Amino acid sequence: MKNWEEALAVRDDLEPYGDNAVGLFALALHHHIDDLHSVAAESITDGSDDKKCDILHIDPVDGIFG
């Protein structure tokens, strides 16, 4: 793949997440997340009163967040 946009374009599984697909894709790459759908269910905070924070991921096992 030439760039991240091409890599994201082949991820058909992220289409249902709309604008959040890019953030989830970045989260998966940065934190090496395999089960992105489970993480998405717990991490997407997108809403009318989200204060511009669309995704928040906290991994208590590894002590990381993104």
N, C-alpha and C positions, 0 to 999 in steps of 0.2 A: 504494500500500500504506500502511496506517495505521501499521504498526510492523514491527519485525524478525521477530517471530513469524509474522506473516502472510507475509512475504517468504520465510522459511525453509520454511513449510508448502507452498509451491508448488515447492520444489526437490526433486522426486521422486528426482533422481539422488543425493541425499545419504542417502536412507533406508538403504542397505546399511551405512552407517557407524555406525548406532545412536546411542549417547550422544555419539560424537565428531562427529556432524553439526553441532552448534552451534559447536564450536570450529573446524571446517573452514570453515563459513559465515563466521564472524568473520574468519578468516585471509584468505579470499578477498576479503572487502569491504575490509579494512584494507590489504592489499598488492596489490590489483587483480590477483588471480590468475585466469587464464582456464582453465587446464588443472588443475583441482583434483584430479582422480583421480591424476595423476602425482605431484603434491605429497603427496597423502594416502598413497600407497604408501611414500614416503620419510620422512614426517613423523609418522605415528601411532606412538606409543611405548607405547600402552595395554597394560598387562599386570599381572600380580599383584605384580610387584616394580618398578613404574615410579616409585615415590616421589611419587605424585600428579601426575606430569607426563604427560599423555595425548598431547599434540601438541607437537613441536618442529620448527620450520621454519627453515632457514638458507639464504639465497640468496647464494652466493659472488660472483655477478656484480654484484648491487646492494649487497652488503655489509649486508644487513638480516636480522634474524631475528625470529621471533614465536612 
